[in-house]
Amino acid sequence: MVDQADIFQPLAQHSHYAELCTVLYERELAYLAQSVPANAVTVRWFQARLRSLPYYIRRAARGMLATESPLQLDVQNGSWHAPQKKQLKVTPAQQERTQKWLQRHAALGLVVPVIVATPIQQRVLLDSIDRIDTQEQRIHLNEWGWFSYSGESIHEADDDQSGRAEPMQGASITLVKPEKINLTAACCGHQWSHKGRTDPRTLSLREVLLAATLNWDNPSQVLRIPDQV
């Protein structure tokens, strides 16, 4: 006999899907409203972004519902939640773990966490590997550029022409192994100041999509976002 809760589960799933689509739309439109086009190039970017928005919004909502993680999904706010650590640290032991993990598992498309720290703020962001240089023991991330296998940021001349993200002046950027503590901080938008924990930030649509492909049981694999709810 089919349990009554199982009968209504698909209905609840579709309700959550619609709710997530709505909140993600509102969030992304608010972001785009602040991105005022200044020239023909940015106008074309703006138009292309608007055309592709429905596809990526639906994809992100499906991914948030399908992903199996230890985090609590807040459908109304389109976010994940988990307890936040008091501090965020990068230790020599962590650098060694990162190096060993990348030597063994580095692959195109893998999602990895990056710690961006300034004198007044620390945060963990998600990025993905798009180039691997095994000879030089380094990888290139789609947004943050080149890193050594130990996690140190490597500035290259072509980074200035590639649209690489620019952190605040004086920031240190460190790639770390995708361990639960770092992935949790990244997916929940956890932030720290010099005084301790601060309010979490809202993830970008790109980060939501990356988070939805995380395999928490095996971070060396990327999960596929389903085509249907």
C-alpha positions as CSV (number, residue, x, y, z in Angstrom):
1,M,0.0,0.0,0.0
2,V,1.3,3.5,-0.9
3,D,1.9,5.7,2.0
4,Q,-0.3,8.9,2.0
5,A,2.8,11.1,2.4
6,D,4.3,9.6,-0.7
7,I,1.2,10.5,-2.7
8,F,1.5,14.2,-1.9
9,Q,5.3,14.4,-2.1
10,P,5.3,15.3,-5.9
11,L,2.8,18.1,-5.3
12,A,4.9,19.5,-2.6
13,Q,8.0,19.2,-4.8
14,H,6.3,21.2,-7.6
15,S,5.1,23.8,-5.1
16,H,8.7,24.2,-3.8
17,Y,10.0,24.4,-7.4
18,A,7.6,27.3,-8.2
19,E,8.5,29.1,-5.0
20,L,12.3,28.7,-5.7
21,C,11.9,30.0,-9.2
22,T,10.1,33.1,-8.0
23,V,12.6,34.0,-5.3
24,L,15.6,33.4,-7.7
25,Y,13.9,35.5,-10.3
26,E,13.4,38.3,-7.9
27,R,17.0,38.1,-6.7
28,E,18.5,38.0,-10.1
29,L,16.3,40.8,-11.5
30,A,17.3,43.0,-8.5
31,Y,20.9,42.4,-9.3
32,L,20.5,43.1,-13.0
33,A,18.6,46.3,-12.2
34,Q,21.8,47.6,-10.6
35,S,23.9,46.6,-13.6
36,V,23.2,49.7,-15.8
37,P,24.6,49.2,-19.3
38,A,27.2,51.8,-20.1
39,N,28.0,51.0,-23.8
40,A,26.9,48.8,-26.7
41,V,29.0,45.8,-25.4
42,T,27.4,45.8,-22.0
43,V,23.9,46.3,-23.6
44,R,24.4,43.2,-25.6
45,W,25.6,41.3,-22.5
46,F,22.6,42.6,-20.6
47,Q,20.2,41.4,-23.3
48,A,21.8,38.0,-23.6
49,R,21.6,37.7,-19.8
50,L,17.9,38.4,-19.8
51,R,17.2,35.9,-22.6
52,S,19.1,33.1,-20.8
53,L,17.6,33.9,-17.4
54,P,14.6,31.6,-17.5
55,Y,16.7,28.6,-18.4
56,Y,19.2,29.1,-15.6
57,I,16.6,30.0,-13.0
58,R,14.7,26.8,-13.7
59,R,17.9,24.8,-13.7
60,A,19.0,26.3,-10.4
61,A,15.6,25.5,-8.8
62,R,15.7,21.9,-10.0
63,G,19.3,21.6,-8.7
64,M,18.4,23.0,-5.3
65,L,15.6,20.5,-4.9
66,A,17.5,17.5,-6.2
67,T,20.9,17.9,-4.4
68,E,21.4,15.7,-1.3
69,S,23.4,17.7,1.2
70,P,23.7,18.0,5.0
71,L,22.4,21.6,4.7
72,Q,18.9,22.8,5.4
73,L,17.2,24.2,2.3
74,D,15.2,27.4,2.8
75,V,12.7,27.4,-0.1
76,Q,11.2,30.8,0.8
77,N,14.6,32.5,0.6
78,G,16.3,30.3,-2.0
79,S,19.2,29.5,0.3
80,W,20.9,26.8,2.4
81,H,21.5,27.0,6.2
82,A,23.8,25.3,8.6
83,P,25.6,26.3,11.9
84,Q,28.5,28.7,11.3
85,K,32.0,28.1,12.7
86,K,33.4,30.8,15.0
87,Q,36.5,31.3,12.9
88,L,37.9,30.4,9.4
89,K,41.5,29.4,9.2
90,V,43.9,28.2,6.5
91,T,46.6,26.1,8.1
92,P,49.8,24.4,6.6
93,A,48.1,21.1,7.2
94,Q,45.2,22.2,5.1
95,Q,47.5,23.3,2.3
96,E,49.1,19.8,2.3
97,R,45.7,18.2,2.1
98,T,44.7,20.4,-0.8
99,Q,47.9,19.5,-2.7
100,K,47.4,15.8,-2.2
101,W,43.7,16.0,-3.2
102,L,44.4,17.9,-6.4
103,Q,47.3,15.7,-7.4
104,R,44.8,12.8,-7.2
105,H,41.5,14.2,-8.2
106,A,41.9,17.4,-10.3
107,A,39.6,17.3,-13.3
108,L,37.8,19.7,-15.5
109,G,34.4,20.9,-14.2
110,L,35.1,20.0,-10.5
111,V,33.7,22.5,-8.0
112,V,36.2,23.8,-5.4
113,P,36.0,26.4,-2.6
114,V,38.2,29.5,-2.6
115,I,38.8,31.6,0.6
116,V,38.9,35.3,-0.1
117,A,40.2,37.2,3.0
118,T,40.9,40.9,3.6
119,P,41.8,42.6,6.8
120,I,38.1,43.2,7.6
121,Q,36.3,40.2,6.0
122,Q,36.6,36.5,5.2
123,R,34.3,34.5,2.9
124,V,34.3,31.2,1.0
125,L,33.3,31.2,-2.7
126,L,32.7,28.4,-5.1
127,D,34.4,28.1,-8.5
128,S,35.1,25.4,-11.0
129,I,38.3,24.0,-12.7
130,D,38.5,24.8,-16.4
131,R,42.2,24.1,-17.1
132,I,44.8,21.8,-15.6
133,D,48.6,22.0,-15.9
134,T,50.0,18.8,-14.5
135,Q,53.5,19.6,-15.5
136,E,53.6,22.8,-13.5
137,Q,51.3,21.4,-10.8
138,R,48.7,24.1,-11.1
139,I,45.0,24.5,-12.0
140,H,43.0,27.4,-13.5
141,L,39.6,28.3,-12.1
142,N,36.9,29.8,-14.2
143,E,36.6,33.0,-12.2
144,W,39.6,33.2,-9.9
145,G,42.4,32.3,-12.3
146,W,45.5,30.1,-11.6
147,F,46.4,28.3,-8.4
148,S,49.2,26.0,-7.4
149,Y,48.2,22.6,-6.2
150,S,48.9,23.8,-2.6
151,G,46.2,26.4,-3.1
152,E,48.3,29.6,-3.6
153,S,47.0,32.1,-6.1
154,I,49.3,32.7,-9.1
155,H,48.9,35.9,-11.0
156,E,49.3,35.7,-14.8
157,A,49.4,38.5,-17.3
158,D,46.4,37.1,-19.2
159,D,44.3,37.2,-16.0
160,D,44.0,41.0,-16.5
161,Q,42.3,40.4,-19.9
162,S,40.1,37.4,-19.0
163,G,37.6,39.1,-16.7
164,R,39.0,37.5,-13.6
165,A,37.2,38.6,-10.5
166,E,39.0,41.4,-8.6
167,P,38.9,41.1,-4.8
168,M,39.3,44.1,-2.5
169,Q,42.8,45.5,-2.3
170,G,45.0,43.6,0.1
171,A,43.0,40.4,-0.2
172,S,44.5,37.0,0.0
173,I,43.0,34.3,-2.2
174,T,43.4,30.6,-1.3
175,L,42.1,27.5,-3.0
176,V,41.3,24.8,-0.4
177,K,40.3,21.2,-0.5
178,P,36.5,20.7,-0.9
179,E,36.0,19.4,2.7
180,K,32.6,19.7,4.4
181,I,33.6,22.7,6.6
182,N,34.6,24.7,3.5
183,L,31.7,23.6,1.3
184,T,29.2,24.4,4.1
185,A,30.6,27.9,4.5
186,A,30.5,28.5,0.7
187,C,27.0,27.2,0.2
188,C,25.5,29.0,3.2
189,G,27.3,32.3,2.4
190,H,29.0,32.4,5.8
191,Q,31.2,35.5,6.4
192,W,33.5,36.6,9.2
193,S,34.9,40.0,10.2
194,H,37.9,40.7,12.4
195,K,35.3,40.6,15.3
196,G,33.9,37.1,14.4
197,R,30.8,35.9,12.6
198,T,28.7,38.3,10.5
199,D,25.4,38.0,8.6
200,P,25.6,35.5,5.7
201,R,25.7,36.8,2.2
202,T,23.4,35.9,-0.7
203,L,24.8,33.5,-3.2
204,S,24.9,34.5,-6.9
205,L,22.9,32.5,-9.4
206,R,26.2,31.1,-10.7
207,E,27.2,29.9,-7.2
208,V,23.8,28.3,-6.7
209,L,24.2,26.3,-9.9
210,L,27.7,25.2,-8.8
211,A,26.5,24.2,-5.4
212,A,23.7,22.1,-7.0
213,T,26.3,19.9,-8.7
214,L,28.3,19.2,-5.5
215,N,28.6,15.5,-4.5
216,W,28.9,15.8,-0.8
217,D,29.8,12.1,-0.4
218,N,32.5,12.3,-3.0
219,P,33.6,15.8,-4.0
220,S,35.8,14.4,-6.8
221,Q,32.6,13.8,-8.8
222,V,30.2,16.3,-10.3
223,L,26.4,15.6,-10.1
224,R,24.1,16.2,-13.0
225,I,21.2,18.6,-12.5
226,P,18.0,16.7,-13.5
227,D,16.0,17.9,-16.6
228,Q,12.7,17.7,-14.7
229,V,11.5,18.3,-11.2
